[in-house]
Amino acid sequence: MRSKQALVVWLAAGLAVIGAAKATQAALQQLPSDEVVTLGESVQGRKIEAVRLGDPASPNKALVVGLIHGDEPGGLQVTAELKRSFENLTGVDLWVVDAFNPDGLSAGKRVNAHGVDLNRNFPGPHRGPAKPGSGYNPGPAPFSEPEARAIRDLVDELRPQVSIWFHQPWNAVLRDPCHGPNPLQRQYAQLAKMRTSCRGADLHGTAIAWEKRTYPSSEAMVVELPHGKLPPAAVARQARAVVAVTGGS
């Protein structure tokens, strides 16, 4: 794996910085596995990066996001374990993003550097008015934030069959729709030794709500980790569950 200081810049070839110039699906297939890709930049200019694991030619596309709220870092343990232990993954083209909110992570805050909750910055009904100073400010308009636009551009190009977004601290795999069969959520919960929950099903302007509405055939799900640092055994279970529900081996 190349270091983050040795990024391959594919923009000139039409193959990457996805947020600045959209690549084609064919171009994405040419991008090699185990490569670091710059997706865009945060408000404060920090790079938003992804690592591609598995088989670039696989039609089975998947996305895993460790963090969108800067004060919920538990998912970073899982993304680190995926990159460490599943470099030779088969059966899936898996894109792993550590943090879509690097400014919030640096500051230890839920919101980005504009004070916007990135997980409310997506289009959807009943977004509600902006509430500056609250932890749930959706921003002045959908996709007003560069981080949300980076998410949009990646999802639009990749069109993942499964997306997994890590949050904290509810300690549950969230079911949405609450009363549906939710087979992947239940499978994940069983493998990770977690419960499922309907909590959060009524939230608006979220990344997974936008994904599901925009690409109805895809499955976007939230895994709420418990508060604090996960023990190694729990991290390993989470990573194995990610691989299982995304169809990797």
Secondary structure, 3 states (H helix, E strand, C coil): CCCHHHCCCCHHHCCCCCCCCCCCHHHHHHCCCCCEEEEEECCCCCEEEEEEEECCCCCCEEEEEEECCCCCCHHHHHHHHHHHHCCCCCCCEEEEEEECCHHHHHHCCCCCCCCCCHHHCCCCCCCCCCCCCCCCCCCCCCCCCHHHHHHHHHHHHHCCCEEEEEECCEEEEECCCCCCCCHHHHHHHHHHCCEEECCCCCCCCCHHHHHHHHCCCCEEEEEEEECCCCCHHHHHHHHHHHHHHCCCC
